Amino acid sequence: MAVYNYDVVVIGTGPAGEGAAMNAAKHGKRVAVVEMQSSVGGNCTHKGTIPSKALRHAVKQIIQFNTNRMFRDIGEPRWFSFPKVLERSQRVIERQVQLRTNFYARNRVDVYFGKAQFLDSHTVMVRDPHNATEELRAQKIVIASGSRPYRPADINFRHPRVYCSDTVLTLGHTPRRLIIYGAGVIGCEYASIFSGLGVKVDLIDNRDRLLSFLDAEISDALSYHLRNNGVLIRHNEDYEKVEADEQGVTLSLKSGKKLRADAFLWCNGRTGNTDDIGLDLVGLEANGRGQLEVDQHYRTAVDHIYAVGDVIGWPSLASAAYDQGRSAAADILDDDEFRFVNEVPTGIYTIPEISSVGKTEHELTEAKIPYEVGQAFFKDTARAQITGETQGMLKILFHRETLELLGIHCFGDSSSEIVHIGQAIMNQPGENNTLRYFLNNTFNYPTMAEAYRVAALNGLNRIF
Ligand SMILES: Cc1cc2nc3c(=O)[nH]c(=O)nc-3n(C[C@H](O)[C@H](O)[C@H](O)COP(=O)(O)OP(=O)(O)OC[C@H]3O[C@@H](n4cnc5c(N)ncnc54)[C@H](O)[C@@H]3O)c2cc1C
């Protein structure tokens, strides 16, 4: 077996692995990455963020065409099939893979395709699809192996009508009726995509409110818009069994209800990819969800083995995974710029989009912090009137006395970009981190910042 020596070996080429590999390589380390899929990019590129966002974008364009009166002059509303919309996302994936492959080549990072397994705490064996093996030895190892959908054993995922969030990307037709089980971020995003294609969706939630970590008003707005688009949401439900036959799928719920649809999409939970990478050979153990515990420097219980991205659990977002990977490499490099990634804004690509950062009203009330609310409704802003994307609201929570920004919550078109502006301001030191910033920096043009000015004025009107 050939043996190669490196400073750093990274397992996985998703955003977490890429972030770690690039940062280490750019600082002169000899780096190798190992990827068990046939191309780089991780589940993020092949099964998660990229395909779902490309799908969503195409569906949004279809909705716009079908609902905007201007387009009626050139044609009647048209419906597209799911496979047709999927084709577009495939092209984006190919371009992403090409781009990311070049990053590795340009930065002299060796890419090994095959499955990585620890032999000892400094050695990783790579087994390629033809069963050939190579040994990589390294001073530091970064586990960035990501996650996969959790699939309970009592559901037959081999049946052609039963899908998880990975296999839905192989769906070859447009079902008329779809049951989505699990109303987390992925379930809600797919509910938006399918209902946007005219599919009748039953969205089954285990809890009493959608995305309960969000500000209640935003989560209520999401429920309203999903319902408005034909999604039937059922809260506080648990499945008893899922039975698929040639004509459809029947979901029996513990509450006694039985639902029937053409297809079933499971979106309930994910598991870290740690089960067969030889953790026992290095003295590491994953928790019940396959996740690894790390300290504030992304080090596992074995000092020179790091873990980043979905494999460590929260927040399980591509953007955070990339930053965590960079940070782990910064720790390896003893770089002063190391930072633990903790303030992570949410970006949820439902239709409408949702984004938030900081505290919710509920959290501030619990903590007895005297806050006030400033709101801007998109329909009142010039930008929304121009784009026609009038559904939405920006909500700023700020301290009644100091005017310090405490939370920003938004739903509607480009919410993530809008919150991004606010977060940059929230992170500024001193006086700039207050509501005054928005007013002293008057943005009197129809950009996203207009919403902040309107919300700030609205909030100040409540206290002065
Ligand atoms: C449907 C869906 C939509 C999403 N939407 C968003 C979104 O809008 N915004 C957002 O920020 N996040 C989103 N996410 C989450 C995001 O995709 C993940 O947080 C991100 O992919 C995590 O990156 P990662 O590098 O940790 O792991 P991954 O992207 O999972 O990459 C891990 C890689 O490691 C490889 N690997 C695993 N084990 C081994 C091994 N033993 N040997 C070699 N290679 C191995 C895998 O093949 C994989 O390529 C979404 C996820 C899903 C499923």
The ligand as an SDF file (V2000), in Angstrom:
LIG
                    3D

 53 58  0  0  0  0  0  0  0  0999 V2000
  -32.2130   19.8550    1.1640 C   0  0  0  0  0  0  0  0  0  0  0  0
  -31.1980   20.6770    1.8940 C   0  0  0  0  0  0  0  0  0  0  0  0
  -31.2090   22.0630    1.7880 C   0  0  0  0  0  0  0  0  0  0  0  0
  -30.2720   22.8360    2.4530 C   0  0  0  0  0  0  0  0  0  0  0  0
  -30.3150   24.1960    2.3120 N   0  0  0  0  0  0  0  0  0  0  0  0
  -29.3770   24.9580    2.9230 C   0  0  0  0  0  0  0  0  0  0  0  0
  -29.3730   26.3810    2.7570 C   0  0  0  0  0  0  0  0  0  0  0  0
  -30.2270   26.9330    2.0810 O   0  0  0  0  0  0  0  0  0  0  0  0
  -28.4140   27.1050    3.3630 N   0  0  0  0  0  0  0  0  0  0  0  0
  -27.4400   26.5170    4.1210 C   0  0  0  0  0  0  0  0  0  0  0  0
  -26.5550   27.2170    4.6380 O   0  0  0  0  0  0  0  0  0  0  0  0
  -27.4220   25.1750    4.3180 N   0  0  0  0  0  0  0  0  0  0  0  0
  -28.3720   24.3910    3.7410 C   0  0  0  0  0  0  0  0  0  0  0  0
  -28.3480   23.0330    3.9160 N   0  0  0  0  0  0  0  0  0  0  0  0
  -27.3480   22.4410    4.8080 C   0  0  0  0  0  0  0  0  0  0  0  0
  -25.9930   22.2970    4.1360 C   0  0  0  0  0  0  0  0  0  0  0  0
  -26.1290   21.5650    2.9400 O   0  0  0  0  0  0  0  0  0  0  0  0
  -25.0410   21.5940    5.0980 C   0  0  0  0  0  0  0  0  0  0  0  0
  -25.0050   22.3110    6.3070 O   0  0  0  0  0  0  0  0  0  0  0  0
  -23.6410   21.5180    4.5120 C   0  0  0  0  0  0  0  0  0  0  0  0
  -23.6450   20.7280    3.3590 O   0  0  0  0  0  0  0  0  0  0  0  0
  -22.6700   20.9270    5.5320 C   0  0  0  0  0  0  0  0  0  0  0  0
  -21.3930   20.9130    4.9720 O   0  0  0  0  0  0  0  0  0  0  0  0
  -20.3230   19.8230    5.3900 P   0  0  0  0  0  0  0  0  0  0  0  0
  -19.0680   20.2070    4.6740 O   0  0  0  0  0  0  0  0  0  0  0  0
  -20.2800   19.6920    6.8530 O   0  0  0  0  0  0  0  0  0  0  0  0
  -20.8500   18.4360    4.8660 O   0  0  0  0  0  0  0  0  0  0  0  0
  -21.3660   17.8720    3.4320 P   0  0  0  0  0  0  0  0  0  0  0  0
  -21.7580   18.9600    2.4960 O   0  0  0  0  0  0  0  0  0  0  0  0
  -22.3590   16.8780    3.8470 O   0  0  0  0  0  0  0  0  0  0  0  0
  -20.0620   17.1750    2.8490 O   0  0  0  0  0  0  0  0  0  0  0  0
  -19.4530   16.0890    3.4800 C   0  0  0  0  0  0  0  0  0  0  0  0
  -18.6810   15.2810    2.4550 C   0  0  0  0  0  0  0  0  0  0  0  0
  -17.9220   14.2880    3.1380 O   0  0  0  0  0  0  0  0  0  0  0  0
  -17.9150   13.1060    2.3570 C   0  0  0  0  0  0  0  0  0  0  0  0
  -17.6260   11.9490    3.2150 N   0  0  0  0  0  0  0  0  0  0  0  0
  -18.3610   11.4720    4.2360 C   0  0  0  0  0  0  0  0  0  0  0  0
  -17.7480   10.4110    4.8090 N   0  0  0  0  0  0  0  0  0  0  0  0
  -16.6000   10.2250    4.1170 C   0  0  0  0  0  0  0  0  0  0  0  0
  -15.5470    9.2830    4.2090 C   0  0  0  0  0  0  0  0  0  0  0  0
  -15.5330    8.3310    5.1510 N   0  0  0  0  0  0  0  0  0  0  0  0
  -14.5400    9.3640    3.3260 N   0  0  0  0  0  0  0  0  0  0  0  0
  -14.5220   10.3210    2.3480 C   0  0  0  0  0  0  0  0  0  0  0  0
  -15.4890   11.2460    2.2240 N   0  0  0  0  0  0  0  0  0  0  0  0
  -16.5030   11.2030    3.0960 C   0  0  0  0  0  0  0  0  0  0  0  0
  -19.3330   13.0640    1.7830 C   0  0  0  0  0  0  0  0  0  0  0  0
  -19.3630   12.2480    0.6210 O   0  0  0  0  0  0  0  0  0  0  0  0
  -19.5820   14.5290    1.4750 C   0  0  0  0  0  0  0  0  0  0  0  0
  -19.2030   14.8310    0.1540 O   0  0  0  0  0  0  0  0  0  0  0  0
  -29.2820   22.2160    3.2540 C   0  0  0  0  0  0  0  0  0  0  0  0
  -29.2540   20.8240    3.3780 C   0  0  0  0  0  0  0  0  0  0  0  0
  -30.1980   20.0510    2.7010 C   0  0  0  0  0  0  0  0  0  0  0  0
  -30.1580   18.5460    2.8410 C   0  0  0  0  0  0  0  0  0  0  0  0
  1  2  1  0
  2  3  1  0
  2 52  2  0
  3  4  2  0
  4  5  1  0
  4 50  1  0
  5  6  2  0
  6  7  1  0
  6 13  1  0
  7  8  2  0
  7  9  1  0
  9 10  1  0
 10 11  2  0
 10 12  1  0
 12 13  2  0
 13 14  1  0
 14 15  1  0
 14 50  1  0
 15 16  1  0
 16 17  1  0
 16 18  1  0
 18 19  1  0
 18 20  1  0
 20 21  1  0
 20 22  1  0
 22 23  1  0
 23 24  1  0
 24 25  2  0
 24 26  1  0
 24 27  1  0
 27 28  1  0
 28 29  2  0
 28 30  1  0
 28 31  1  0
 31 32  1  0
 32 33  1  0
 33 34  1  0
 33 48  1  0
 34 35  1  0
 35 36  1  0
 35 46  1  0
 36 37  1  0
 36 45  1  0
 37 38  2  0
 38 39  1  0
 39 40  1  0
 39 45  2  0
 40 41  1  0
 40 42  2  0
 42 43  1  0
 43 44  2  0
 44 45  1  0
 46 47  1  0
 46 48  1  0
 48 49  1  0
 50 51  2  0
 51 52  1  0
 52 53  1  0
M  END
$$$$
